[in-house]
Amino acid sequence: MLTIKTFTFNPYQENTYLLYNDLGNAIIIDPGMYGEQEQEELTAFITDNGLKPTILLNTHCHIDHVLGNNFVHEKFSLLPRFHEGELPILVAVQNYAPQMGFRYDISPIGEAFLNDGDTISLDKDKLKVILAPGHSPAHICFYSAEQKFLIGGDVLFRNSIGRTDLPGGNHQQLLDSIKAKLYTLPDDTVVYPGHGPTTTIGFEKNSNPFIQG
């Protein structure tokens, strides 16, 4: 059984997720910490709860979701895992971060990439990788069928969807991803998005003004 802890970090109010089990092993997803105070907030929670991060994941590689990759690598010796199609997006961050006024410690690149349908295992708990491009070229989500939750990144929000005006974005592709990959999940699946509050697949299918199911 996984417990999900949400942190909201950086000027973009990005949701960083820490998933951990009864053994104290943990997965960090989309570390967005910016500055020492936010780094300490994450570290303190991990220390106070006796956790051991063993996996680092990125749904995609826009700046607000990778600001903490370097810190997690230095602190916990973890390399990020994401879809190979996000590599150009990650590399671009180091070029535009200074223009946006961000101090960016360059993210390491993992030794292996994730693909659609892959399974990520944390002891007995498993997450399925779902490729859902559109917001970014190779955005992925992480789905727990057993616990009925989705770490959705910037694909689907409560009554909204991810923006598609960034490099690599494609509006129709995003809508297709939501219909084919997310709206086919059970209605009671809880969606933990990259920004804002949680929602459910059923709620969005019935009320999302951008795409209903």
C-alpha positions in Angstrom: 0.0 0.0 0.0 1.4 3.4 -1.1 0.9 6.6 0.9 1.0 9.8 -1.2 2.5 13.0 0.1 2.1 16.1 -1.9 4.4 19.1 -1.8 3.8 22.3 -3.7 7.0 23.9 -4.9 8.6 26.8 -6.9 6.9 29.9 -8.5 4.8 27.7 -10.7 3.1 26.0 -7.7 4.1 22.6 -9.1 3.0 19.4 -7.2 5.9 17.2 -6.2 4.9 13.7 -5.1 6.5 11.4 -2.6 5.1 7.8 -2.6 6.1 5.5 0.1 5.3 2.1 1.5 5.2 0.4 4.9 8.8 -0.6 4.6 9.8 3.1 4.3 10.9 2.8 0.7 9.9 5.8 -1.5 9.5 7.1 -5.0 10.0 10.8 -5.7 8.0 12.1 -8.7 8.7 15.5 -10.4 10.9 17.1 -7.8 10.2 20.8 -8.2 12.1 22.2 -5.2 13.6 25.6 -5.8 16.0 26.9 -3.2 17.3 25.6 0.1 14.0 26.1 2.0 12.1 23.8 -0.3 14.9 21.3 -0.5 14.9 21.2 3.3 11.1 20.7 3.4 11.3 17.6 1.3 14.4 16.3 3.1 12.9 16.9 6.6 9.8 14.9 5.8 11.9 12.0 4.5 14.1 12.1 7.5 11.3 12.5 10.1 9.4 9.5 8.6 12.5 7.3 8.3 12.0 7.0 4.5 14.5 5.8 1.9 14.0 7.2 -1.6 14.9 4.5 -4.2 13.4 5.7 -7.4 13.2 9.2 -9.1 10.6 9.7 -11.9 9.7 12.6 -14.2 6.3 12.7 -15.9 7.9 15.2 -18.3 10.9 17.5 -18.4 9.6 21.1 -18.3 11.5 23.3 -15.9 9.0 23.3 -13.1 9.1 19.5 -12.9 12.9 19.0 -13.0 14.2 21.9 -10.8 15.0 19.4 -8.0 16.4 16.5 -10.1 20.0 17.5 -9.4 19.4 17.9 -5.7 17.7 14.5 -5.4 20.6 13.0 -7.4 23.2 14.6 -5.1 21.3 13.8 -1.9 20.0 10.3 -2.6 22.2 9.1 -5.5 19.2 8.6 -7.8 19.1 9.2 -11.5 15.8 10.4 -13.1 13.7 8.1 -15.2 11.5 9.4 -18.0 10.6 8.8 -21.6 13.4 9.2 -24.1 11.3 11.6 -26.1 11.6 14.1 -23.3 15.4 14.3 -23.6 15.4 17.4 -25.9 13.0 19.1 -23.5 15.3 18.5 -20.6 18.4 19.6 -22.4 16.6 22.8 -23.4 16.0 23.8 -19.8 19.6 24.7 -19.2 19.4 27.2 -22.1 16.2 29.0 -21.2 16.3 28.9 -17.4 18.7 31.9 -17.1 16.5 33.9 -19.4 13.6 33.2 -17.0 15.6 34.3 -14.0 16.0 30.7 -12.6 19.1 29.3 -11.0 19.1 25.8 -12.5 21.5 23.0 -11.4 21.6 20.8 -14.5 19.7 17.6 -14.2 21.6 14.3 -14.7 20.4 12.0 -17.4 19.3 8.5 -16.4 20.9 5.3 -17.7 17.5 3.9 -18.9 14.3 5.3 -20.2 10.7 4.4 -19.6 8.2 3.3 -22.3 4.5 3.0 -22.6 3.3 -0.1 -20.7 6.4 -0.4 -18.5 5.9 -1.4 -14.8 7.7 0.3 -12.0 8.0 -1.8 -8.8 8.5 -0.5 -5.3 8.6 -3.8 -3.4 5.1 -5.2 -3.8 3.5 -2.1 -5.2 3.4 -1.4 -8.9 2.9 1.6 -11.2 2.1 1.3 -14.9 3.6 3.8 -17.3 1.0 5.4 -19.6 2.3 7.5 -22.5 0.1 10.5 -22.9 1.7 13.1 -25.1 0.4 16.5 -26.1 1.4 18.8 -23.3 5.0 17.7 -24.1 6.3 15.3 -26.7 6.5 12.2 -24.6 4.7 12.9 -21.4 4.0 9.9 -19.2 1.7 9.2 -16.3 2.0 6.6 -13.5 -1.1 4.5 -12.7 -1.9 2.2 -9.8 -4.7 -0.2 -10.8 -4.7 -1.7 -7.3 -5.1 1.6 -5.4 -6.9 3.4 -8.3 -4.8 6.5 -8.6 -2.9 8.3 -11.4 0.1 10.6 -11.0 -1.0 12.6 -14.1 1.6 15.4 -14.5 0.3 18.2 -16.7 -2.2 16.2 -18.9 -5.5 16.5 -17.0 -6.4 19.0 -14.2 -9.5 19.7 -12.3 -11.8 21.2 -14.9 -8.8 22.0 -17.1 -6.1 20.4 -19.3 -2.4 21.0 -19.8 -1.3 23.9 -21.9 -0.1 23.1 -25.4 1.5 26.4 -26.5 5.0 25.3 -25.2 7.6 23.8 -27.5 6.6 20.2 -28.4 2.9 20.8 -27.4 0.1 19.6 -29.6 -3.5 20.4 -28.6 -5.2 17.7 -30.6 -2.7 15.1 -29.5 -3.4 16.1 -25.9 -7.1 15.7 -26.3 -6.6 12.3 -28.0 -4.4 11.2 -25.1 -7.0 12.1 -22.5 -9.7 10.3 -24.4 -7.8 7.2 -25.2 -5.4 6.8 -22.3 -7.1 8.5 -19.3 -10.8 8.4 -19.8 -10.6 4.7 -20.3 -9.5 4.3 -16.7 -12.2 3.5 -14.0 -14.3 6.6 -13.1 -13.2 6.4 -9.4 -9.5 6.7 -10.3 -8.1 9.7 -8.3 -5.9 12.0 -10.4 -3.0 13.7 -8.8 -2.1 16.4 -11.2 1.1 18.5 -11.7 -0.7 21.6 -10.5 -3.8 22.3 -8.4 -6.1 19.9 -6.5 -6.9 16.3 -7.1 -9.8 15.2 -9.2 -11.3 11.9 -10.5 -11.6 10.5 -14.0 -15.4 10.3 -13.7 -15.7 14.0 -12.5 -13.7 15.2 -15.5 -15.5 13.1 -18.0 -18.8 14.7 -16.8 -17.7 18.3 -16.2 -14.4 19.2 -17.8 -15.2 22.1 -20.2 -12.3 21.2 -22.6 -13.0 17.6 -23.1 -15.9 15.5 -21.8 -16.1 11.8 -22.0 
